[in-house]
Amino acid sequence: MSKPDVPLIVAKTNFLSQSTPLGLTTLYTPVNDGVYRISISMQNQPSGNSAGFTLSWADSSGAMSIGLTPDQASTGYSTITKPFFAVSGTAIQIQGNFGSNFSYNLYNVLEEL
């Protein structure tokens, strides 16, 4: 079966009305080697607080991880998009890295390109 010429959404997650950091969460386990793209949108209170995430996956070199910090907006709404190469069979995971006294809504979309 050939791949489509448009991105394929392989996972969407929403974490609403959260008040504790996001623990290690599996978004998707690829069935194909290829380029994937994650888009993260976050609405947080109080606005101005920064949040970061660790994205983990495996590529042809082995286990990989990268820190992601969404663009911070004074409105409390922030976003980031990151493409990466992943091999099949190893989970793509995300974890939140931020402090306490923080409430948020988090929306993730993972696409296979």
N, C-alpha and C positions, 0 to 999 in steps of 0.2 A: 504494500500500500504506500503510495507516495504521500509526502507531507503537503499540506495546503500551502499556498503562497501568502497566507495571512497568519498573524500570530494566533495561537490557540490558547485560550485560557484553560489552565490545568488545575488551578486552585484559587478559591476566593475565601477569605476569612474575615469576619467582623468580630471584634471584641468591644462590646458596648458597656458603658458605665463601669469601667474598671477603676480600681483604686489601689491595686498592688502591681508591682512590676510583672511583666509578662515572663513566665517561666519558659524554659526550652520547649518549643512547640514545633512539631513536624508539619510542614505545609504540604509536602508532596514528595513522593519517591519516583524519580523519572523512570520511564520505561524505554526511553531513547536517549542516547548520547546527543547533546546538542546545546545550542545557545538558549538560555532562559532569561527572562527579565522580570524582576520584582518591582512593583510599585507600592509604596507605603504612603498612606495619608493618615494623619493623626490630628485630632482635635483635642486640645488639652486645657485644663484649668488648674491653677491660674495660668493665664496666658503669659508668655515670656519665659516659662520654664523650659529648659532644654531636655531633650530625650535622645537616647541613642539606642541602636540595635546591633546585635551581632548576627550576621547571616553566615550559616555553615552549610557546606556541601562538599562533594568530591569531584575533582576533575582528573584528567589523565595523569597528573603528578601525584595524586593522593588527596588527603583531607585538606580542605581550605576553609578559611573564615575571614571575614572582613567586618570592620566596624562601619556602621552607617549612621549618619546624623542628618535627619531631615532638615531642609531649609526652615529656619525658624521665622515665623511671621508674628508680628505684634498682635494679631488677631487671635492667636492661639491655634491656628491651623497651619500645619506644615506637611511637606511632601518630599519624597525622594524616589528616584527611579534608577535601577542599576542592572545592566546586563552582565551575564557571566556564563561560562561554559561548564556544564555538569555532565557526569557520566551516569548511565543507568544503574539502578540498584542501590544507590545510597541516598538517604533522605536529605531533602533540602529543609533546613530548620532555621528558626528565628528565635531570638531571645531579647527581651527588653532590658536596657541598662539605664535606670533612672531611679531617683530617690523616692522618699516617702512624701506624704502630703501632696499628692498628685493624682488627679482624676483625668481619665481620658477615654476617648473612643478611637479605636484603631481599625483601619481598613487596609487589607492586603490583597493584591491581585498578582498571581504568578502566571506568566505566559511562556509557552514554548515558541521560540521564533523560527 
